[in-house]
Amino acid sequence: MDYQQQSPAFESQSVASKEQTTWALAAHLSGLLPYVGIPFGNIIAPLAIWLMNRDKMPFVDDQAKEAINFQLTITLYAIISGVLILAVVGFVLLPVVIVFDVVASIIAAIKAQQGIAYRYPMTIRFI
């Protein structure tokens, strides 16, 4: 089955080229950029990858949108956890959000490299 014939919500192996899997991998791993000192790189980098490749690479279109949605959601969760530090609960929630972000981004990158579309859990679909 060709990737373009599958529905957007597919979870099976896709027929994505090496170039597509590399771009999708980059989109997912770019979620880790704030942890190396690049603020908002987790949103800007997958957005740039998506805008450059959305019309010519369907697998990258799907996975970069997924990465953007997840990173926007994680940013929202981090802001809420930061505010909840005032109520002491945020001291526990913020590290949980950070660990969840790192682990989920790595899992998504591995799946993308294998050519498998990944859906992040607990993600708000903005785009």
Backbone as a ProteinNet text record, in pm:
[ID]
protein_1_A
[PRIMARY]
MDYQQQSPAFESQSVASKEQTTWALAAHLSGLLPYVGIPFGNIIAPLAIWLMNRDKMPFVDDQAKEAINFQLTITLYAIISGVLILAVVGFVLLPVVIVFDVVASIIAAIKAQQGIAYRYPMTIRFI
[TERTIARY]
84.3	0	88.7	60	135.2	94.5	189.4	162.6	45.4	37.6	-67.1	-206.2	-214.4	-344.6	-394.6	-310.9	-350.2	-417.5	-501.5	-568.5	-469.9	-497.3	-407.1	-390.7	-486.2	-480.5	-421.1	-347.1	-292.8	-188.9	-166.9	-64.3	21.9	11.6	89.4	216	298.8	423.7	392.1	468.1	445.4	559.8	537.6	640.2	696.2	785	845.2	990.9	1037.3	1175.7	1271.2	1397.9	1501.2	1503	1486.1	1484.3	1366.5	1250.6	1132.6	1150.8	1205.5	1224	1327.7	1428.5	1529.8	1470.4	1387.9	1322.3	1226.2	1151.1	1057.8	1134.2	1246.2	1331.7	1378.1	1421.2	1467.1	1353.9	1234.2	1119.7	1092.8	1099.6	1074.2	1188.9	1312.2	1426	1442.9	1389.9	1400.7	1322.9	1237.2	1167	1261.5	1383.5	1481	1568.3	1550.9	1635.5	1635.4	1522.9	1529.4	1622.7	1643.4	1728.6	1877	1909.3	2048	2066.6	1969.4	1984.2	1925.3	1837.2	1773.1	1625.5	1590.8	1452	1355	1244.1	1136.8	1181.7	1299.1	1344	1255.2	1193.4	1103.2	978.7	944.8	827.8	872	975	1018.9	1078.3	1162.4	1228.1	1129.2	1037.6	943.8	849.4	819.7	736.5	808.8	937.4	1015.9	1024.6	1046.3	1052.7	919.1	811.5	678.7	651.9	682.4	657.4	740.9	862.8	949.6	908.2	850.1	829	684.1	590.1	451.4	388.6	426.8	364.8	429.4	554.3	624.2	652.4	637.4	665.2	552.3	458.9	342.3	376.8	477	515.5	569.7	650.5	705.2	593.3	500.2	384.9	312.4	284	211.6	292.5	417.9	498.1	543.7	571.3	609.2	489.8	369.4	249.5	230.7	254.6	242.7	343.8	466.1	570	534.2	482.9	442.1	331.4	229	117.6	165.8	254.5	304.7	385.7	471.8	556.5	474.2	371.6	281.4	210	166.8	99.5	193.9	317.3	416.4	446.5	457.2	481.4	366.9	244.3	127.8	131.9	163.3	173.1	282.8	394.8	506.5	467.7	395.7	350.6	254.8	161.4	66	140.2	236.9	315.6	396.4	449.2	523.8	438.4	315.6	223.1	186.6	171.4	133.6	246.6	366.3	474	433.6	352.9	301.9	216.4	155.7	74.3	150.9	281.4	373.9	359.8	245	222.4	313.5	344.4	427	568	617.7	751.6	758.5	647.2	639.8	602.2	506.7	455.9	557.9	633.3	727.2	832.7	897.4	991.6	923.9	800.7	727.2	702.5	665.7	642.8	772.1	882.6	1010.9	1052.7	1041.4	1077.1	985.1	857.7	761.4	797.4	835.4	874.6	995.3	1098.1	1221.1	1194.3	1128	1102.7	1013.7	904.3	811.9	878.7	961.8	1031.4	1128.9	1198.6	1293.3	1219.9	1110.4	1031.3	977.8	925.5	872.4	981.6	1100.7	1212	1252.1	1255.1	1288.8	1184.3	1057.4	950.1	957.2	982.2	990.9	1106.3	1219.1	1334.1	1301.4	1212.6	1168.8	1060.5	1013.3	908.5	768.7	755.3	625.8	573.8	453.2	393	363.7	399.2	381.2	279.6	195.6	99.3	134.5	166.1	199.6	74.9	90	-24.1	-46.2	-166.8	-203.8	-170.3	-191.8	-159.1	-284.7	-283	-391.6	-361.1	-455.9	-434.5	-466.6	-362.6	-380	-388.5	-303.4	-306	-319.6
-117.9	0	124.1	216.4	340.4	435.8	515.2	609.7	700.7	749.9	844.5	782.3	650.3	584.5	560.7	581	556	678	654.4	765.1	836.2	961.8	1034.9	969.8	889.6	829.4	688.5	655.6	521.4	495.8	368.6	332.1	218.3	187.9	78.6	131.4	39.4	76	149.6	253.9	331.3	310.2	351.4	344.3	485.9	521.5	654.4	640.6	734.7	731.8	764.3	737.5	768.1	917.8	1000.3	1145.2	1186.5	1126.5	1159.5	1117.3	998.4	953.2	1038.8	1086.4	1172.7	1307	1366.9	1494.1	1475.3	1364.3	1337.1	1316.9	1246.2	1227.3	1362.5	1450.6	1583.9	1664.3	1652.2	1725.1	1680.5	1550.4	1499.9	1534.6	1518.6	1547.1	1695.3	1780.3	1924.6	1966	1880.3	1906.6	1914.7	1866.9	1869.2	1994.4	2082.2	2201.5	2294.1	2314.5	2401.6	2348.5	2218.1	2158.6	2176.5	2224.5	2256.2	2406.2	2483.2	2628	2707.6	2648.6	2721.8	2740.8	2857.8	2880.2	2874.8	2812	2795.2	2722.2	2662	2579.6	2457.6	2414.9	2299.8	2326.6	2452.4	2488.3	2539.6	2622.7	2685.9	2584.3	2492.6	2396.8	2301.6	2235.1	2149.4	2228.5	2353	2438.6	2467.7	2498.3	2524	2399	2283.2	2156.7	2129.9	2152.6	2130	2224.7	2353	2451	2423.5	2373.1	2344.5	2218.7	2122.1	1989.9	1944	2022.4	1974.3	1940.9	2008	1983.9	1870.6	1838.2	1738.4	1607.1	1604.5	1482.5	1456.3	1367.8	1344.6	1289.8	1205.1	1150.4	1261.6	1350.5	1462.9	1559.1	1582	1667.1	1616.6	1488.6	1427.9	1432.7	1391.8	1380.9	1516.3	1611.3	1745	1813.1	1795.7	1850.3	1786	1656.7	1586.1	1641.1	1665.1	1720	1861.4	1943.7	2080.5	2076	1994.7	1984.4	1939.4	1840.2	1790.3	1896.9	1966.3	2067.2	2186.5	2224	2328.9	2283.2	2157.9	2102.3	2097.2	2050.8	2043.3	2182.4	2281	2418.5	2466.9	2436.1	2472.3	2402.3	2272.4	2198.1	2255.5	2295.8	2352	2486.5	2568.5	2697.5	2676	2584.1	2553.5	2500.2	2410.8	2356.9	2467	2560.1	2672.2	2759.3	2783.8	2862.4	2785.3	2654.5	2572.7	2556.8	2604.6	2605.2	2691.1	2793.5	2877.4	2796.8	2690.3	2604.1	2477.2	2475.7	2367.6	2244.4	2222.3	2106.3	2110.9	2229.1	2245.7	2192.3	2186.3	2130.7	1983.8	1915.5	1775.1	1766.5	1847.8	1839.5	1880.6	1985.2	2035.4	1931	1864.1	1757.9	1642.7	1611.4	1505.5	1545.8	1670.6	1720.9	1714.5	1752.3	1751.6	1609.5	1517.1	1377.3	1319.6	1348.6	1302.2	1355.4	1482	1543.2	1472.6	1452	1389.7	1246.1	1168.7	1027.6	1015.1	1090.3	1081.3	1128.3	1231.1	1280.5	1176.7	1108.5	1005	885.9	844.7	733.6	769.6	891.1	936.1	940.6	985.4	991.4	851.6	756.9	619.1	562.8	584.3	535.8	601.5	732.6	804.5	751.8	722.5	668.9	533.5	459	329.5	344.4	467	491.2	467.3	463.7	440.2	572.7	608	732	715.2	814.7	809.2	913	876.1	967.6	983.2	1105.7	1133.7	1121.4	1065.6	1062.5	1200.5	1225.7	1347.8	1475.5	1473.8	1589	1658.1	1790.4	1871.7	1895.3	1870.1	1885.6	2030.8	2113.9	2254.1	2267.6	2193.4	2197.6	2057.5
0	0	0	-83.3	-94.3	17.7	65.5	174.8	142.8	19.6	-17.6	-16.6	-20.4	-18.6	123.1	221.7	359.4	418.8	514.6	582.1	673.9	710.2	799.1	936	977.9	1110.4	1108	1002.2	990.6	1098.6	1128.7	1225.3	1172.8	1045.4	989.8	924.2	881.6	814.2	684.5	656.2	535.5	438.3	315.4	213.3	198.6	287.9	287.6	245.3	166	119.4	233.5	210.7	309.8	341.1	238.4	258.4	346.7	322.3	402.4	548	568.4	706.8	779.7	706.7	768.6	809.8	723.5	757.8	874.8	875.2	984.7	1115.3	1109	1225.9	1279.6	1190.3	1230.5	1294.9	1241.2	1297.7	1441.3	1465.4	1600.3	1696.4	1651.9	1740.1	1768.8	1681.2	1705.3	1829.9	1879.6	2004.5	2123.8	2107	2216	2214.4	2117.5	2104.2	2226.1	2295.1	2414.2	2523	2526	2628.4	2598	2477.4	2443.4	2426.1	2472.1	2476.8	2362.5	2282.4	2173	2207.9	2264.5	2305.7	2187.6	2207.8	2109.6	1982.8	1985	1872.3	1854.9	1964	1958.1	1874.9	1855.7	1774.4	1637.4	1635.6	1510.9	1413.2	1461.5	1371.8	1302.8	1376.8	1304.3	1213.7	1252.6	1167.5	1036.2	1043.1	921.9	835.3	897.6	822.7	754.7	826.1	769.4	651.7	669.4	562.9	438.1	456.1	341	265.8	335.1	274.8	265.6	310.6	319.7	185.5	79	-51.8	-129.9	-98.8	-179.7	-107.6	24	101.2	199.7	165.3	251.7	390.3	399.4	530.4	620.4	564.9	641.2	679.4	588.5	617	741.9	744.7	856.3	986.2	980.8	1101.6	1155.4	1068.6	1116	1183.1	1126.7	1192.9	1329.4	1336.4	1463.6	1564.6	1520.2	1608.5	1654.7	1563.7	1599.9	1704.7	1679.4	1774.2	1911.7	1913.4	2041.2	2113.4	2042.1	2106.8	2155.9	2081.3	2129.8	2256.9	2258.2	2375.7	2495.4	2472.6	2580.9	2635.3	2546.4	2590.6	2679.2	2639.2	2719.2	2855.2	2856.1	2982.3	3071.7	3012.4	3089.8	3151.5	3075.9	3128.2	3246.3	3229	3337	3459.9	3436.8	3548.3	3615.8	3536.7	3593.1	3682.2	3639.2	3721.4	3847.7	3834	3949.8	4051.2	4017.2	4116.6	4235.6	4209.2	4318.5	4415.2	4366.1	4451.9	4491.1	4471	4505.9	4415	4356.5	4270	4147.5	4099.1	3980.6	3996	4120.2	4143.4	4103.9	4110.2	4068	3919.9	3878.2	3741	3635.4	3659.4	3558.6	3520.7	3616.6	3576.9	3502.4	3538.1	3468.5	3323.1	3300.8	3164.8	3083.7	3144.3	3073.7	3037.1	3129.8	3101.4	2994.3	3003.7	2902.8	2764.6	2756.3	2629.2	2569.4	2649.6	2600	2554.3	2637.4	2604.9	2481.6	2476.9	2362.9	2233.9	2240.7	2121	2067.1	2155.5	2112.7	2052.3	2114.5	2060.4	1921.8	1907.4	1778.4	1672.2	1710	1614.7	1567.3	1658.5	1621.3	1525.9	1557	1469.7	1332.3	1329.6	1202	1118	1181.6	1108.5	1047.3	1111.1	1058.8	952.4	930.3	831.3	884.2	1015.4	1079.2	1134.8	1097.4	1148.5	1296.4	1373.9	1518.7	1562.4	1656.8	1716.5	1863.6	1902.6	2042.5	2128.6	2249.5	2341.7	2404.6	2448.2	2520.8	2443.9	2314.3	2229.5	2183.6	2192.1	2138.5	1990.6	1903.3	1758.3	1718.6	1715.5	1675.4	1524.1	1451.4	1304.1	1249.1
[MASK]
+++++++++++++++++++++++++++++++++++++++++++++++++++++++++++++++++++++++++++++++++++++++++++++++++++++++++++++++++++++++++++++++

